[in-house]
Amino acid sequence: MVQKVEENLKDFFDGDTKKRTGKHSSKKVTKENNHKKERRSPLAGILIGVGVLVVVAAVYLFFKLPKADIAIWPKTDVLSFKQTVTGDKTADLVDLTNKTIPVQYLEEEKEGSQEFPGTGSASDDGKATGTIKVYNKYDPPAPLTLKAGTHFLSDSGKYFVTLQKIVIPAAKKSGGKITPGSIEVKVVAAESGPSFNIKSAKFSVPKLAGTPYYYSVYAESSGEMTGGYTGKVKKVTDDDIQEAKATLTKKLLGDAETSLKGNISSEYILLDNAISSETETSSSSVKAGTVAENFTYKAKVIARALVIKKSDLDKFAKDYIISQMPDSKTMLDKSYSISYKAQSVDIQDGKMVLDLEFSSKVYQGIDKNSLVSSFRGMTAAQINDSINNSFGEQVSKVKVSLWPFWVTTAPRNQKVINIDLKFE
């Protein structure tokens, strides 16, 4: 069409030029007039070109610019439901009939140890120890047995005690001379303190007093007694152990839950009461009452959780809404909403019961493709009437815009007819 218009315009201007230069033209043209004509010819050519372009552009715009924008406001109804659904770790798919959805079981273990101070105090009294040599010169010669715990009294008045039973060999008699039998034995001071760190001394056996053996059995030490002292030291109390347990397990339980939550993908939901943690093992390196500056406590904990995929909740709710609405209706996705809470949770068994509340707006289904096909060549009034006849009370408002201003009917080209559904 555009090309044909260009050709007609060209013929028109060419014909006009021939008339102006034909039989009616004077053959007696002065050189001055020829010079003026030559000067006007380029301007005339430019004007002709501009005119052609304007006409071509006008024709192009006339056929290419027209379009139709049709806005339709469907009426909506709200469908709301409450349902109870069971989450089960053995389920693979959302089951609308049995009202079940899959859940995933997760667990995280943490173990660790920590050193804690002993806060109790105690007297740390050290007792002096050493070795004595016990003699037996009893006559007639005979061995003598002393039980463990027998006291020996030093010549400085300090008591020392045997740690085990001892048998003192019999003396040897030759003529009128007696050689006492002897044995070395370890002893410990009866009391603590540095005053028992005595030098070499002689010892008697007080319990033998009044017997024939008192003057025949005695002892001597060749070296000094050592290790006697008194002082204050730290000890571990039961409260220290309980506090250590509470502190360490609290930290480990927190770490386990944090780690578990960090491993949950954003597509999953963790409800507050669907996570639990517990201490599996714990122990102290010492018992209560142990003298120690510090002690170590160690523990092992585990955190468990059940998580739900958000998409599975949405699928159940949307499938349920669709199952309850008429076939002619369409669900308005952007109006869909859902809330949920756990009614009961059994993490070990991998099950939970959820209370769901969900809703969505629904509207009369509108096939935009078939409408576009039917609107070609229609006026705005005819489009309005067609929509009202097809949908009646299901539509609250229609707005038809034809563009540019000179266009009175919808274009024949379906691609420039746009239908927009409004839900404000």
C-alpha positions in Angstrom: 0.0 0.0 0.0 2.8 2.4 1.1 4.7 1.6 -2.1 1.6 2.3 -4.3 1.1 5.7 -2.7 4.7 6.6 -3.3 4.4 5.6 -7.0 1.1 7.7 -7.4 2.7 10.7 -5.9 5.8 10.3 -8.1 3.6 10.1 -11.2 1.6 13.2 -10.1 4.6 15.4 -9.6 6.3 14.1 -12.7 3.2 15.0 -14.8 3.0 18.4 -13.2 6.6 19.0 -14.2 5.9 18.1 -17.8 3.0 20.5 -18.0 5.1 23.3 -16.7 7.9 22.5 -19.2 5.7 21.6 -22.2 4.0 23.4 -25.2 2.9 26.3 -23.2 6.5 27.1 -22.1 8.2 29.9 -24.0 11.0 28.9 -26.2 12.5 32.3 -25.8 13.9 32.0 -22.3 16.5 34.4 -21.3 19.7 33.2 -19.8 18.7 35.1 -16.6 15.4 33.1 -16.3 17.2 29.8 -16.9 19.6 30.8 -14.2 16.7 31.4 -11.7 15.0 28.1 -12.6 18.2 26.2 -11.9 18.4 27.9 -8.5 14.8 26.9 -7.7 14.9 23.3 -8.8 16.9 21.9 -5.7 14.4 23.4 -3.2 11.5 22.1 -5.1 13.0 18.6 -5.0 13.5 18.8 -1.2 9.9 19.8 -0.7 8.7 17.0 -2.9 10.8 14.5 -0.9 9.5 15.8 2.4 6.0 15.6 1.2 6.4 12.0 0.1 7.9 11.1 3.5 5.1 12.7 5.4 2.5 10.9 3.4 4.3 7.5 3.7 4.7 8.0 7.5 1.0 8.9 7.8 0.0 5.8 6.0 2.3 3.6 8.1 1.1 5.0 11.3 -2.5 4.7 10.3 -2.1 0.9 9.8 0.5 0.2 12.5 -0.4 2.3 15.6 -4.0 1.2 16.4 -4.3 -1.0 19.4 -7.0 -2.0 22.0 -6.6 -2.3 25.7 -9.4 -4.0 27.5 -9.5 -4.1 31.4 -12.0 -6.5 33.0 -12.7 -6.5 36.8 -14.0 -10.0 37.7 -16.0 -10.3 40.9 -14.4 -12.5 43.5 -15.5 -14.8 46.4 -13.4 -15.8 49.3 -13.1 -19.5 50.2 -11.8 -20.2 53.7 -11.0 -23.6 55.3 -9.7 -25.2 58.5 -8.1 -28.6 58.2 -5.9 -30.9 60.3 -3.1 -32.7 58.5 -0.6 -35.3 59.6 3.1 -34.9 58.8 4.8 -38.3 58.5 8.5 -39.0 57.8 7.5 -42.2 56.0 5.3 -40.3 53.5 6.7 -39.5 50.1 4.0 -37.3 48.6 1.2 -35.0 49.6 -2.0 -37.1 50.0 -5.2 -35.0 49.9 -7.4 -38.1 50.6 -5.6 -39.2 53.7 -4.6 -35.7 54.7 -0.9 -36.5 55.1 2.2 -34.6 54.0 5.9 -35.6 54.1 8.1 -34.4 57.0 11.9 -34.8 57.2 13.7 -36.0 60.4 17.1 -34.3 61.2 19.6 -34.8 64.0 22.9 -33.2 65.1 25.4 -34.5 67.7 27.9 -32.4 69.6 30.5 -33.5 72.2 33.1 -31.6 74.1 35.0 -31.0 77.3 35.9 -28.0 79.5 38.1 -27.4 82.5 36.5 -25.9 85.6 38.0 -24.7 88.9 37.4 -26.4 92.3 35.8 -23.8 94.6 35.9 -25.8 97.9 38.6 -25.5 100.4 40.2 -28.1 102.8 43.1 -28.6 105.1 45.8 -30.5 103.4 47.8 -31.9 106.3 50.8 -33.9 105.4 52.1 -36.6 107.7 55.8 -37.3 108.1 57.1 -40.7 107.1 60.3 -42.6 107.5 62.0 -45.9 108.3 62.8 -47.4 111.7 64.8 -50.5 112.7 63.0 -52.6 115.3 65.0 -54.7 117.7 64.1 -57.9 119.7 66.5 -59.0 122.5 64.0 -60.9 124.6 65.5 -63.8 126.6 64.7 -66.6 126.2 65.0 -65.8 122.5 61.8 -65.9 120.6 60.3 -64.0 117.6 57.7 -61.3 118.3 54.8 -60.3 116.1 53.4 -56.7 116.1 50.2 -55.9 114.4 49.7 -53.2 111.8 49.1 -49.8 113.5 51.4 -50.5 116.4 52.5 -47.1 117.9 56.2 -46.3 118.4 57.0 -43.3 120.7 60.1 -41.3 119.9 62.4 -40.0 122.6 61.1 -36.5 121.6 57.5 -37.5 122.4 56.2 -38.0 118.8 54.1 -41.1 117.9 54.6 -43.0 114.7 52.6 -46.0 113.5 53.5 -49.1 111.5 51.6 -49.6 108.3 51.6 -53.4 108.3 52.1 -56.3 110.5 55.7 -57.1 111.4 57.5 -60.2 112.8 60.7 -59.4 114.7 63.2 -62.2 114.5 64.4 -63.8 117.8 67.6 -62.8 119.4 70.7 -64.9 119.1 72.3 -66.0 122.4 76.0 -67.1 122.6 77.3 -67.8 126.1 76.2 -64.9 128.1 76.0 -62.5 125.2 72.6 -61.8 123.4 72.5 -60.3 119.9 69.0 -58.8 119.2 67.0 -59.8 116.1 65.9 -56.8 114.0 63.8 -55.8 111.0 63.3 -52.5 109.2 59.8 -51.1 108.8 58.1 -48.0 107.4 56.2 -45.8 109.8 54.0 -42.7 109.5 53.4 -40.0 112.0 50.2 -40.3 114.0 49.5 -36.6 113.3 50.2 -34.2 110.6 52.4 -31.2 110.8 56.0 -30.2 110.4 56.8 -30.9 114.1 57.0 -34.6 113.2 59.8 -34.1 110.7 62.3 -35.3 113.5 65.9 -36.3 113.1 67.2 -39.7 114.0 65.8 -40.9 117.3 65.1 -43.9 119.6 61.6 -45.4 120.0 59.8 -47.4 122.5 56.6 -49.5 122.2 54.1 -48.0 124.7 51.6 -50.8 124.5 54.3 -53.3 125.7 54.5 -51.4 129.0 54.0 -53.7 132.0 55.1 -56.8 130.0 58.4 -58.6 129.9 58.9 -57.3 126.3 58.8 -53.5 127.2 62.5 -53.2 127.8 63.5 -55.9 125.3 61.7 -54.4 122.2 62.8 -51.0 120.9 63.5 -49.1 117.7 65.9 -46.6 116.2 65.9 -44.4 113.1 69.1 -43.5 111.3 67.6 -40.7 109.1 65.1 -38.0 109.6 61.3 -38.2 109.1 60.0 -36.1 106.2 56.7 -34.9 104.7 55.0 -33.4 107.7 53.1 -30.1 106.9 49.8 -28.3 107.2 48.0 -25.9 104.8 44.8 -25.0 102.9 44.1 -26.4 99.4 41.2 -26.4 96.8 38.9 -29.3 96.5 36.1 -30.1 94.1 32.6 -30.0 95.6 29.4 -31.6 94.4 28.1 -28.1 93.5 31.2 -27.6 91.3 30.4 -30.7 89.4 26.7 -29.9 88.9 27.6 -26.3 87.8 30.1 -27.7 85.3 27.5 -30.1 83.9 24.9 -27.4 83.5 27.4 -25.0 81.9 28.9 -27.4 79.4 25.7 -29.2 78.4 23.9 -25.8 77.9 26.7 -24.7 75.5 26.7 -28.0 73.6 22.9 -28.2 73.4 22.9 -24.6 72.0 25.7 -25.5 69.5 23.8 -28.6 68.4 20.6 -26.8 67.8 22.3 -23.9 66.0 24.2 -26.3 63.8 21.0 -28.3 63.0 19.1 -25.1 62.1 22.0 -24.0 59.9 21.6 -27.2 57.9 18.0 -26.6 57.1 17.3 -25.4 53.6 15.2 -22.2 53.2 12.5 -24.3 51.5 11.8 -26.0 54.8 9.9 -24.8 57.9 11.0 -25.6 61.5 8.2 -25.1 64.0 9.2 -24.0 67.6 8.0 -27.2 69.2 9.3 -29.5 66.5 12.9 -29.4 67.9 14.3 -31.0 71.0 17.7 -31.8 72.5 19.1 -33.9 75.3 22.3 -35.0 77.0 23.4 -38.5 76.0 26.5 -38.9 78.2 28.4 -36.7 80.8 31.1 -37.3 83.3 33.5 -35.5 85.6 37.2 -36.4 85.8 37.1 -36.4 89.6 34.6 -37.2 92.4 33.2 -34.6 94.8 35.6 -34.1 97.7 38.7 -34.6 95.6 41.5 -32.2 96.4 42.3 -30.4 93.1 42.7 -26.9 91.8 40.8 -27.8 88.5 38.9 -30.7 87.0 37.6 -31.6 83.5 34.0 -32.2 82.6 32.9 -33.8 79.3 29.6 -34.4 77.7 27.8 -35.6 74.5 24.4 -34.2 73.4 22.0 -34.6 70.5 19.5 -32.3 68.9 16.6 -33.6 66.8 13.9 -31.9 64.7 11.1 -32.5 62.2 10.8 -30.0 59.3 8.1 -29.5 56.7 8.5 -28.3 53.1 6.6 -25.0 52.6 5.7 -26.1 49.1 4.0 -29.3 50.5 1.8 -27.3 52.8 0.9 -25.0 49.9 0.1 -27.9 47.6 -2.2 -29.5 50.2 -4.0 -26.2 50.8 -4.4 -25.2 47.2 -5.4 -28.7 46.1 -8.0 -28.7 48.8 -9.4 -25.2 47.7 -9.6 -26.4 44.1 -11.4 -29.5 45.1 -14.0 -27.4 46.9 -14.7 -24.7 44.3 -16.9 -25.0 41.1 -15.3 -26.1 37.9 -16.0 -22.8 36.3 -14.1 -20.8 38.9 -10.4 -20.0 38.9 -8.2 -19.5 42.0 -6.5 -16.1 42.4 -3.0 -17.2 43.5 -1.9 -13.8 44.8 -4.8 -13.8 47.3 -3.9 -17.2 48.7 -2.8 -17.2 52.4 -2.1 -19.9 55.0 -1.2 -20.2 58.7 -0.3 -23.3 60.7 0.7 -24.5 64.1 1.6 -27.9 65.5 -1.0 -29.6 67.6 1.3 -32.4 68.6 4.8 -33.5 67.8 6.6 -36.9 68.2 10.1 -36.3 67.0 11.4 -39.8 67.8 8.5 -41.4 65.9 8.8 -38.8 63.1 5.2 -37.6 63.2 3.3 -34.3 63.9 -0.2 -33.2 63.7 -0.8 -29.7 62.2 -3.8 -27.3 62.4 -4.1 -25.4 59.1 -6.1 -22.3 58.2 -6.0 -21.2 54.6 -8.1 -19.1 52.1 -8.1 -17.7 48.6 -10.2 -15.6 46.4 -11.9 -17.3 43.4 -13.4 -15.8 40.3 -15.2 -16.8 37.1 -12.7 -18.3 34.7 -12.0 -16.0 31.6 -10.4 -17.4 28.4 -8.5 -14.3 27.2 -7.4 -16.0 23.9 -11.0 -16.7 22.8 -12.1 -13.2 23.7 -9.3 -11.5 21.8 -10.3 -13.5 18.7 -13.9 -12.4 19.0 -13.2 -8.7 19.6 -11.5 -8.1 16.3 -13.2 -5.2 14.4 -15.6 -4.5 17.3 -16.3 -1.0 18.6 -15.8 -0.2 22.3 -19.6 -0.5 22.9 -19.8 -3.8 21.1 -16.9 -5.2 23.2 -18.6 -4.0 26.4 -21.9 -5.7 25.4 -20.1 -8.9 24.4 -18.4 -9.2 27.9 -21.6 -8.4 29.7 -23.5 -10.9 27.7 -20.9 -13.6 28.4 -20.3 -13.0 32.0 -23.1 -10.9 33.4 -22.9 -10.5 37.2 -19.5 -12.3 37.3 -17.9 -9.0 36.1 -18.2 -5.8 38.0 -16.5 -3.4 35.5 -15.2 -3.2 31.9 -13.0 -0.5 30.4 -12.1 -0.4 26.7 -9.4 1.9 25.4 -8.8 2.3 21.6 -5.7 4.1 20.4 -4.9 6.5 18.7 -7.9 8.8 19.0 -9.1 8.3 15.4 -9.5 4.5 15.9 -13.1 3.5 16.3 -12.8 -0.3 16.2 -10.5 -2.9 17.6 -7.6 -3.9 15.2 -7.9 -7.0 13.1 -4.4 -8.0 14.4 -4.9 -10.0 17.6 -1.4 -9.3 18.7 -2.3 -5.6 19.5 -5.5 -6.5 21.4 -4.6 -6.7 25.1 -6.9 -8.0 27.8 -6.0 -7.3 31.5 -7.8 -8.8 34.4 -8.0 -6.4 37.4 -8.5 -7.4 41.0 -8.0 -4.2 42.9 
